[in-house]
Amino acid sequence: MDRTEKPWLKYYHPKLNEFATVENISLFKMFKNAVECYSNDTALTFYDKKFTYEEVAGIVEKFAASLHNLGFKKGDRLSIMLPNSPHYIFSLFAAFRLGGIGVQVNPMYVEREIEHVLKDSGSEFIVVFEALYPRVKKVQGSSSLKHIIVVGFEQNKIDLADGDFYFDSLLAREVENAPKVDIVPEEDVAVLQYTGGTTGVSKGVMLTHKNLMSNIEQVNDFIFKPIEVPHNAKIMSILPMFHIYGLTCNVFLGIHVGCNQIILPRFDVQEVMETVKREQPFQFSAVPTMYIGLNSHPRLEEYGFDKVAFFNSGGAAMPIEQLHLFEKRTGCKLNEGFGLSEASPVTHNNPTFLERRVGSIGLPLPSLEAKIVRETDEGFTEVPVGEAGELIVKGPQVMKGYWQRPEDTAEAIKDGWLYTGDIARMDEDGYFYIVDRKKDMIIASGYNVYPREIEEVLYQHEAVQEVIVVGVPDEYRGETVKAFVTLKAGAAVTEEELILYAKQFLAPYKAPKFVEIRDELPKSSVGKLLRRKLRDEPVVKN
């Protein structure tokens, strides 16, 4: 694909090149470079505790030595099951120091899910939050787990089984320094990021050091280079670190550019607002449900959000009405981006240096190729500008493959192109728009119906807080449309009224035939609304 096939290039900032400059180094080398540049600057702030880059490096080196003493070696997997905390970063970079692989384990997982990740990854080591220790202990016998390392923040410690250790007690041991390890960035896997399992069993996405370093540089080039970033800028680290969005765009990027990460273990609206008011961060990244939560607070305007230089949203589509509301209340621009675990994760983002196009995921990042294709009898062919099809991407951030799943890998990556499973379109300027997930498309009376379009209409109703639209079986139409909604506090509307409202703005085949009002809708651990949970429920048309 040459420059003439990349219409987005004409909108690139003068400081941007078509291709990102990526050093062929490991993530641990990136970390060491940051320590050399920013040694005495604050790297992490966790409530009243601050760590300089030099202090973080010291803890990482000690923990790596302890792991090596326990038998951890290159290629071994270290599972990490922690809320956001400095210990997450200590553990991850200690694994990198030894040439190991960090395995991301959602702290909300139940025993069945923990067991799957441990068995699938073959992890022999895990770092786990104290309150979750019993959950891990119950599945240890059916996994390859040998060593459990516990992180606790309270003075009173729980009793651990023989062979298990507290993180702090390991650091206090006198052990020899770990040996140097050679890492091949383009081959050696750094992170196993388990997908949400929306297409079956959860799979481990293999992200190499080169994959992740590429995405760090791509995001840095596209977002940070065109704007002035203060020295040791503060960034909010509220996105879960076990999620690839938070890991790459906060943890890794923050270290790479010498930021001070303001870490909160979970998203609590009041705590986040008070932290923003106190710390006055430069950057704030979140998922849509976090912004919706902030929008719901009656005094949002009083907490200094107007002093934040850069807001970004990803992980799911941002409802347009909520985006406009947040911008109106803060006076700031909110930029949407797009990515997926298999791409480390960011592929597109709205530029910080241009007017944001509402509803668009923005432009492809440097070094990325992107196409919209449709499957025909002859295979996949590129569709004309403006038409919808599947988004496929090719670039240095695309995963090595799925852990021990060559068939799934071959299905996802063809000739170097990653098939995202997302239905999208591109306009004449090279801005991309996600229409919907490929598998979420509803076919009603032969017409393609995309749930997001219906959701956007319902979000404009003044009583509606959240919406999920799914297809349900229909004897006559094949499928028909059902909407699940939650209402804003104090709001009142009937299901029949919402159906009539939608009919004003949608073609008859698109308008929902059924609406169900609920107290809450299912969400993932990062706050993403889970359509599949409702789609898999027994059908109640009400």
C-alpha positions as CSV (number, residue, x, y, z in Angstrom):
1,M,0.0,0.0,0.0
2,D,1.6,3.3,-1.1
3,R,1.0,6.8,0.2
4,T,-1.8,7.5,-2.3
5,E,-3.8,4.6,-0.7
6,K,-3.4,6.2,2.7
7,P,-5.6,9.3,2.5
8,W,-5.1,9.9,6.3
9,L,-1.5,10.8,5.8
10,K,-2.4,14.3,4.5
11,Y,-3.8,15.0,8.0
12,Y,-0.7,13.9,9.9
13,H,1.0,16.6,12.0
14,P,4.3,18.0,10.6
15,K,6.1,16.2,13.5
16,L,4.7,12.8,12.3
17,N,6.2,10.4,9.8
18,E,4.4,7.7,7.9
19,F,6.3,5.2,9.9
20,A,7.1,5.2,13.7
21,T,10.7,4.9,14.7
22,V,10.9,1.9,17.0
23,E,14.1,0.8,18.7
24,N,14.7,-2.9,18.6
25,I,14.9,-3.3,22.3
26,S,13.1,-5.3,25.1
27,L,10.6,-3.7,27.4
28,F,13.1,-4.1,30.3
29,K,15.7,-2.2,28.3
30,M,13.1,0.5,27.7
31,F,12.5,0.6,31.5
32,K,16.2,0.9,32.2
33,N,16.6,3.7,29.7
34,A,13.7,5.6,31.5
35,V,15.5,5.0,34.8
36,E,18.7,6.5,33.5
37,C,16.8,9.6,32.1
38,Y,14.4,10.2,35.0
39,S,16.1,8.5,38.0
40,N,15.1,11.0,40.7
41,D,11.7,11.9,39.2
42,T,8.6,10.4,40.7
43,A,7.5,7.3,38.7
44,L,4.5,6.1,40.8
45,T,2.2,7.7,43.3
46,F,0.0,5.4,45.3
47,Y,-2.0,7.4,47.9
48,D,0.6,8.8,50.3
49,K,3.5,6.7,48.9
50,K,5.7,7.9,46.1
51,F,8.4,5.9,44.2
52,T,11.1,7.5,42.1
53,Y,12.3,5.7,39.0
54,E,15.5,4.7,40.8
55,E,13.5,3.2,43.7
56,V,11.2,1.3,41.3
57,A,14.4,-0.1,39.6
58,G,15.8,-1.2,42.9
59,I,12.6,-3.1,43.9
60,V,12.4,-4.7,40.4
61,E,16.0,-5.9,40.6
62,K,15.4,-7.4,44.1
63,F,12.2,-9.1,43.2
64,A,13.8,-10.5,40.0
65,A,16.7,-11.9,42.1
66,S,14.1,-13.6,44.5
67,L,12.2,-15.1,41.6
68,H,15.4,-16.4,40.1
69,N,16.3,-17.9,43.4
70,L,13.0,-19.8,43.4
71,G,13.8,-21.2,40.0
72,F,12.2,-18.7,37.6
73,K,14.0,-18.7,34.2
74,K,13.6,-17.3,30.7
75,G,10.3,-18.3,29.1
76,D,8.6,-19.1,32.4
77,R,5.2,-17.5,33.0
78,L,4.5,-15.2,35.9
79,S,0.7,-14.8,36.4
80,I,-0.2,-11.5,38.0
81,M,-3.6,-11.1,39.8
82,L,-3.6,-7.7,41.4
83,P,-5.6,-4.6,41.4
84,N,-3.8,-1.5,40.1
85,S,-0.8,-1.0,42.4
86,P,2.9,-0.4,42.3
87,H,3.4,-4.1,42.9
88,Y,1.8,-4.8,39.5
89,I,4.6,-2.9,37.8
90,F,7.3,-4.3,40.1
91,S,6.2,-7.9,39.3
92,L,5.8,-7.3,35.5
93,F,9.3,-5.8,35.0
94,A,10.9,-8.4,37.3
95,A,9.5,-11.0,34.9
96,F,10.9,-9.1,31.9
97,R,14.2,-8.8,33.7
98,L,14.5,-12.6,33.6
99,G,13.1,-13.0,30.1
100,G,9.9,-14.3,31.5
101,I,6.3,-13.7,30.3
102,G,3.7,-11.8,32.3
103,V,0.3,-13.4,32.3
104,Q,-2.6,-11.0,32.9
105,V,-5.2,-12.4,35.3
106,N,-8.3,-10.4,36.0
107,P,-8.7,-10.0,39.8
108,M,-12.5,-10.5,39.3
109,Y,-12.1,-14.0,38.0
110,V,-13.8,-16.8,39.8
111,E,-12.0,-20.1,40.4
112,R,-13.1,-21.7,37.1
113,E,-11.6,-18.8,35.1
114,I,-8.4,-18.7,37.2
115,E,-7.9,-22.4,36.7
116,H,-8.3,-22.0,32.9
117,V,-5.7,-19.3,32.7
118,L,-3.2,-21.0,34.9
119,K,-3.5,-24.4,33.1
120,D,-3.6,-22.8,29.7
121,S,-0.5,-20.7,30.3
122,G,1.4,-23.3,32.3
123,S,2.2,-20.7,35.0
124,E,4.3,-22.0,37.8
125,F,4.4,-18.6,39.6
126,I,1.7,-16.1,40.5
127,V,1.6,-12.8,42.4
128,V,-1.8,-12.4,43.9
129,F,-3.6,-9.8,46.1
130,E,-4.0,-11.0,49.7
131,A,-7.9,-11.1,49.6
132,L,-7.7,-13.4,46.5
133,Y,-5.2,-15.8,47.9
134,P,-7.9,-18.4,49.0
135,R,-9.4,-18.4,45.5
136,V,-6.0,-19.2,43.9
137,K,-5.1,-21.8,46.6
138,K,-8.3,-23.8,45.7
139,V,-7.2,-24.3,42.1
140,Q,-3.5,-24.8,42.7
141,G,-3.8,-28.6,42.8
142,S,-5.3,-28.7,39.3
143,S,-2.7,-26.4,37.8
144,S,1.1,-26.3,37.4
145,L,1.4,-23.6,40.0
146,K,4.4,-24.0,42.4
147,H,4.9,-20.7,44.0
148,I,2.2,-18.2,45.2
149,I,3.5,-14.7,46.2
150,V,1.0,-12.6,48.1
151,V,0.7,-8.8,48.1
152,G,-1.0,-7.2,51.1
153,F,-1.4,-3.6,52.2
154,E,-2.6,-4.2,55.8
155,Q,-0.5,-4.7,58.9
156,N,-2.3,-7.9,59.9
157,K,-1.1,-10.7,57.7
158,I,-3.0,-13.9,56.9
159,D,-1.4,-17.3,57.4
160,L,0.1,-18.7,54.2
161,A,0.7,-22.3,53.4
162,D,4.2,-23.7,53.4
163,G,6.0,-22.6,50.2
164,D,4.0,-19.5,49.7
165,F,5.5,-16.0,50.5
166,Y,4.5,-12.5,51.1
167,F,6.1,-10.1,48.5
168,D,7.8,-8.0,51.2
169,S,9.3,-11.1,52.9
170,L,10.9,-12.2,49.6
171,L,12.4,-8.7,49.1
172,A,13.9,-8.9,52.6
173,R,15.9,-12.0,51.7
174,E,19.5,-11.8,50.9
175,V,20.0,-13.5,47.5
176,E,22.5,-13.2,44.6
177,N,21.7,-10.9,41.8
178,A,19.9,-12.5,38.8
179,P,22.1,-13.2,35.8
180,K,21.8,-11.2,32.6
181,V,19.3,-12.6,30.1
182,D,19.4,-12.1,26.3
183,I,16.0,-11.2,24.8
184,V,15.1,-11.3,21.1
185,P,12.4,-8.5,20.9
186,E,10.8,-9.7,17.7
187,E,10.5,-13.3,18.9
188,D,10.3,-13.4,22.7
189,V,6.8,-13.1,24.1
190,A,6.5,-10.5,26.9
191,V,2.8,-10.7,27.8
192,L,0.0,-13.2,27.5
193,Q,-3.2,-11.1,27.3
194,Y,-6.2,-13.3,27.7
195,T,-9.2,-12.3,25.6
196,G,-12.6,-12.0,27.0
197,G,-13.7,-15.3,25.4
198,T,-16.4,-13.8,23.3
199,T,-15.9,-16.4,20.6
200,G,-15.5,-19.4,22.9
201,V,-12.8,-20.3,25.4
202,S,-10.5,-17.4,26.5
203,K,-7.3,-17.4,24.4
204,G,-3.9,-16.1,25.4
205,V,-2.8,-13.4,22.9
206,M,1.0,-13.5,22.5
207,L,2.5,-10.0,22.5
208,T,6.2,-9.9,21.9
209,H,8.5,-7.2,23.2
210,K,8.6,-5.8,19.6
211,N,4.8,-5.7,19.4
212,L,4.5,-3.7,22.6
213,M,7.5,-1.4,22.0
214,S,6.0,-0.7,18.5
215,N,2.6,0.3,20.0
216,I,4.3,2.4,22.7
217,E,6.1,4.4,20.0
218,Q,3.1,4.6,17.7
219,V,0.9,6.1,20.4
220,N,3.7,8.3,21.7
221,D,4.3,9.7,18.1
222,F,0.6,10.2,17.4
223,I,-0.6,11.6,20.7
224,F,2.2,13.0,22.7
225,K,4.7,14.3,20.2
226,P,2.5,16.9,18.6
227,I,1.6,18.5,22.0
228,E,3.8,19.9,24.7
229,V,4.2,17.3,27.5
230,P,5.5,18.8,30.8
231,H,8.5,17.2,32.5
232,N,7.4,14.4,34.8
233,A,3.8,15.0,33.8
234,K,1.1,13.3,35.9
235,I,-1.2,10.8,34.3
236,M,-4.2,9.1,35.9
237,S,-3.7,5.3,36.0
238,I,-7.3,4.2,36.6
239,L,-7.6,1.9,33.7
240,P,-7.0,-1.7,34.9
241,M,-3.4,-2.7,34.4
242,F,-4.6,-6.3,33.7
243,H,-6.3,-4.9,30.6
244,I,-4.1,-4.2,27.6
245,Y,-5.4,-0.7,27.1
246,G,-4.3,0.3,30.6
247,L,-1.1,-1.7,30.4
248,T,0.2,-0.1,27.1
249,C,-1.3,3.4,27.3
250,N,-0.7,4.1,30.9
251,V,1.9,1.8,32.4
252,F,4.3,1.3,29.5
253,L,3.8,4.7,27.8
254,G,4.0,6.5,31.1
255,I,7.3,4.9,32.0
256,H,8.7,5.5,28.5
257,V,8.1,9.2,28.6
258,G,9.0,9.7,32.2
259,C,5.5,10.4,33.7
260,N,4.3,10.2,37.2
261,Q,1.5,7.6,37.3
262,I,-1.3,8.5,39.8
263,I,-2.5,5.0,40.6
264,L,-5.9,4.1,41.9
265,P,-6.8,0.5,42.5
266,R,-10.4,0.8,41.2
267,F,-12.7,3.4,39.6
268,D,-14.8,5.2,42.3
269,V,-16.4,8.4,40.9
270,Q,-15.9,10.5,44.1
271,E,-12.3,9.3,44.6
272,V,-11.4,9.9,41.0
273,M,-12.8,13.4,41.1
274,E,-11.1,14.3,44.3
275,T,-7.8,12.9,43.0
276,V,-8.1,15.0,39.8
277,K,-8.8,18.1,41.8
278,R,-5.8,17.4,44.1
279,E,-3.2,16.2,41.5
280,Q,-4.2,18.2,38.4
281,P,-3.1,15.5,36.0
282,F,-2.0,16.2,32.4
283,Q,-3.6,13.1,30.9
284,F,-6.7,11.1,31.7
285,S,-7.7,7.9,29.8
286,A,-10.8,5.9,30.6
287,V,-13.5,3.7,29.1
288,P,-17.0,5.0,28.2
289,T,-18.7,3.8,31.4
290,M,-16.2,5.7,33.5
291,Y,-17.1,8.9,31.6
292,I,-20.8,8.1,32.0
293,G,-20.2,7.7,35.7
294,L,-18.5,11.1,35.9
295,N,-21.3,12.7,33.8
296,S,-23.8,11.4,36.4
297,H,-22.2,13.5,39.2
298,P,-24.0,16.7,39.8
299,R,-20.9,18.7,40.7
300,L,-18.4,17.5,38.1
301,E,-17.7,21.1,37.1
302,E,-16.2,21.8,40.5
303,Y,-13.3,19.3,40.4
304,G,-10.8,20.8,38.0
305,F,-11.3,18.6,35.0
306,D,-11.0,21.7,32.8
307,K,-7.3,21.7,33.8
308,V,-6.6,18.3,32.2
309,A,-4.8,18.7,28.9
310,F,-5.8,15.4,27.2
311,F,-8.8,13.1,27.6
312,N,-9.0,9.8,25.7
313,S,-11.6,7.1,25.5
314,G,-11.3,3.5,24.3
315,G,-12.3,-0.1,25.0
316,A,-15.8,0.4,23.5
317,A,-17.8,2.9,21.5
318,M,-18.5,6.2,23.3
319,P,-22.2,7.2,23.1
320,I,-22.2,10.5,21.3
321,E,-24.7,12.1,23.7
322,Q,-22.4,11.2,26.6
323,L,-19.4,12.5,24.8
324,H,-21.0,15.9,24.1
325,L,-22.2,16.1,27.7
326,F,-18.7,15.5,29.1
327,E,-17.2,18.1,26.8
328,K,-19.9,20.6,27.7
329,R,-19.4,20.1,31.4
330,T,-15.6,20.2,31.4
331,G,-14.9,22.5,28.4
332,C,-12.4,19.9,27.1
333,K,-12.1,17.8,24.0
334,L,-12.6,14.0,24.5
335,N,-10.7,11.9,21.8
336,E,-11.9,8.4,20.9
337,G,-9.6,5.7,19.8
338,F,-9.8,2.1,18.9
339,G,-7.8,-1.1,19.4
340,L,-7.9,-4.8,20.3
341,S,-5.8,-7.1,22.4
342,E,-4.4,-8.7,19.3
343,A,-2.9,-5.3,18.2
344,S,-1.2,-4.4,21.5
345,P,-3.9,-2.7,21.4
346,V,-4.1,0.7,19.7
347,T,-4.7,0.9,15.9
348,H,-6.5,4.2,15.5
349,N,-7.0,7.4,17.4
350,N,-8.5,10.9,16.9
351,P,-5.6,13.3,16.6
352,T,-4.9,15.7,19.4
353,F,-3.8,18.3,16.8
354,L,-7.1,18.4,14.8
355,E,-10.8,18.9,15.3
356,R,-12.2,15.7,16.6
357,R,-14.8,14.0,14.3
358,V,-17.7,12.8,16.4
359,G,-18.4,9.1,16.1
360,S,-15.0,8.4,14.5
361,I,-12.3,6.3,15.9
362,G,-9.9,8.6,14.1
363,L,-6.9,7.9,11.9
364,P,-4.6,4.9,11.7
365,L,-1.4,5.2,13.7
366,P,2.0,5.5,12.0
367,S,3.3,2.2,10.6
368,L,-0.2,0.8,10.3
369,E,-2.0,-0.3,7.2
370,A,-5.8,-0.5,7.4
371,K,-8.5,-1.7,5.0
372,I,-12.2,-2.3,4.9
373,V,-13.0,-5.6,3.2
374,R,-15.9,-7.8,2.3
375,E,-15.9,-11.6,1.8
376,T,-17.0,-12.7,-1.7
377,D,-16.8,-16.0,-3.7
378,E,-13.3,-14.9,-4.7
379,G,-12.2,-14.2,-1.2
380,F,-11.9,-10.9,0.6
381,T,-11.9,-7.8,-1.5
382,E,-11.6,-4.1,-0.5
383,V,-14.8,-2.2,-0.5
384,P,-15.4,1.3,-2.0
385,V,-14.9,4.4,0.3
386,G,-17.8,4.9,2.5
387,E,-19.1,1.3,2.4
388,A,-19.2,-1.0,5.4
389,G,-17.1,-4.1,5.7
390,E,-14.7,-5.9,8.1
391,L,-11.8,-3.8,9.4
392,I,-8.4,-5.5,8.8
393,V,-5.0,-4.1,9.9
394,K,-1.4,-4.9,9.4
395,G,1.5,-3.4,11.4
396,P,4.4,-4.1,13.9
397,Q,2.0,-4.2,16.8
398,V,0.0,-7.2,15.5
399,M,0.3,-10.2,17.8
400,K,2.6,-13.2,17.3
401,G,-0.5,-15.4,17.6
402,Y,-2.6,-17.2,20.1
403,W,-0.8,-19.2,22.8
404,Q,-0.7,-22.8,21.7
405,R,-3.6,-22.3,19.2
406,P,-2.2,-22.4,15.7
407,E,-5.6,-22.9,14.0
408,D,-7.1,-19.9,15.8
409,T,-4.0,-17.9,14.8
410,A,-4.4,-18.9,11.2
411,E,-8.0,-17.8,11.2
412,A,-7.3,-14.4,12.7
413,I,-4.1,-13.5,10.7
414,K,-4.0,-14.0,6.9
415,D,-1.0,-12.8,4.9
416,G,0.0,-10.6,7.8
417,W,-3.4,-9.0,8.0
418,L,-5.3,-9.2,11.3
419,Y,-9.0,-9.6,10.8
420,T,-10.6,-7.7,13.7
421,G,-14.2,-8.9,13.4
422,D,-15.4,-5.3,13.5
423,I,-17.6,-3.8,10.9
424,A,-16.3,-0.4,9.9
425,R,-16.2,2.2,7.1
426,M,-13.7,4.8,6.0
427,D,-14.5,8.2,4.7
428,E,-12.7,10.0,1.9
429,D,-10.3,11.6,4.3
430,G,-9.2,8.3,5.9
431,Y,-11.1,8.7,9.1
432,F,-12.6,5.3,10.3
433,Y,-15.9,4.6,11.9
434,I,-16.9,1.4,13.7
435,V,-20.3,0.3,12.7
436,D,-20.5,-2.7,14.9
437,R,-19.0,-6.1,15.8
438,K,-19.3,-8.5,12.9
439,K,-21.0,-11.1,15.0
440,D,-23.4,-8.6,16.6
441,M,-25.1,-7.7,13.3
442,I,-28.8,-8.4,13.3
443,I,-30.4,-9.6,10.1
444,A,-34.1,-8.7,10.2
445,S,-36.3,-9.5,7.2
446,G,-33.1,-9.7,5.1
447,Y,-31.9,-6.3,6.2
448,N,-28.6,-5.8,8.0
449,V,-29.2,-4.0,11.3
450,Y,-26.3,-2.7,13.4
451,P,-27.1,-2.4,17.1
452,R,-24.9,0.6,17.7
453,E,-27.1,2.8,15.5
454,I,-30.2,1.9,17.5
455,E,-28.2,2.4,20.8
456,E,-27.2,5.9,19.7
457,V,-30.8,6.9,19.1
458,L,-32.0,5.6,22.5
459,Y,-29.0,7.3,24.2
460,Q,-30.5,10.6,23.1
461,H,-33.6,10.1,25.2
462,E,-33.3,12.2,28.3
463,A,-34.3,9.3,30.6
464,V,-31.8,6.7,29.3
465,Q,-28.5,6.0,31.1
466,E,-27.2,2.9,29.3
467,V,-28.3,0.8,26.4
468,I,-27.5,-2.6,24.9
469,V,-29.3,-3.8,21.8
470,V,-29.4,-7.5,20.7
471,G,-31.1,-9.6,18.1
472,V,-33.7,-12.1,19.2
473,P,-35.2,-14.9,17.2
474,D,-38.4,-14.0,15.3
475,E,-40.5,-16.6,13.4
476,Y,-41.4,-14.1,10.7
477,R,-38.4,-11.8,10.4
478,G,-35.7,-14.3,11.3
479,E,-34.4,-11.9,13.9
480,T,-35.9,-8.8,15.5
481,V,-34.5,-6.1,17.7
482,K,-34.6,-5.9,21.5
483,A,-33.2,-3.1,23.6
484,F,-32.1,-3.4,27.3
485,V,-31.8,0.0,29.1
486,T,-31.1,1.5,32.5
487,L,-32.5,4.8,33.5
488,K,-30.9,7.9,35.0
489,A,-31.5,8.5,38.7
490,G,-35.0,9.9,39.2
491,A,-36.0,9.4,35.6
492,A,-39.3,7.7,34.6
493,V,-40.3,6.3,31.2
494,T,-42.2,3.2,30.1
495,E,-40.9,0.6,27.7
496,E,-43.7,1.4,25.3
497,E,-42.7,5.1,25.3
498,L,-39.1,4.2,24.4
499,I,-40.3,2.0,21.5
500,L,-42.4,4.9,20.1
501,Y,-39.4,7.3,20.6
502,A,-37.1,5.0,18.6
503,K,-39.6,4.7,15.8
504,Q,-39.4,8.4,15.2
505,F,-35.7,8.1,14.2
506,L,-35.3,4.7,12.7
507,A,-36.6,2.7,9.7
508,P,-39.3,0.2,10.7
509,Y,-37.0,-2.8,10.4
510,K,-34.5,-1.1,12.7
511,A,-36.7,0.1,15.5
512,P,-36.8,-2.1,18.5
513,K,-39.9,-4.3,18.8
514,F,-39.1,-5.0,22.5
515,V,-37.6,-2.9,25.3
516,E,-36.7,-4.1,28.8
517,I,-35.8,-1.7,31.5
518,R,-33.3,-3.1,34.1
519,D,-31.6,-1.9,37.2
520,E,-28.2,-2.6,35.7
521,L,-26.6,-4.0,32.6
522,P,-23.8,-6.6,32.5
523,K,-20.3,-5.1,32.3
524,S,-16.8,-6.5,32.0
525,S,-14.1,-5.8,34.7
526,V,-13.1,-2.6,32.8
527,G,-16.6,-1.3,32.6
528,K,-17.4,-2.4,29.1
529,L,-21.0,-3.2,28.4
530,L,-21.3,-6.9,27.6
531,R,-23.7,-7.4,24.7
532,R,-22.9,-11.2,24.6
533,K,-24.2,-11.7,28.2
534,L,-27.6,-10.5,27.1
535,R,-27.5,-12.2,23.7
536,D,-26.8,-15.5,25.4
537,E,-29.8,-15.2,27.9
538,P,-33.0,-17.2,27.3
539,V,-35.3,-15.0,25.1
540,V,-38.0,-13.1,26.9
541,K,-39.7,-10.7,24.5
542,N,-41.9,-9.2,27.1
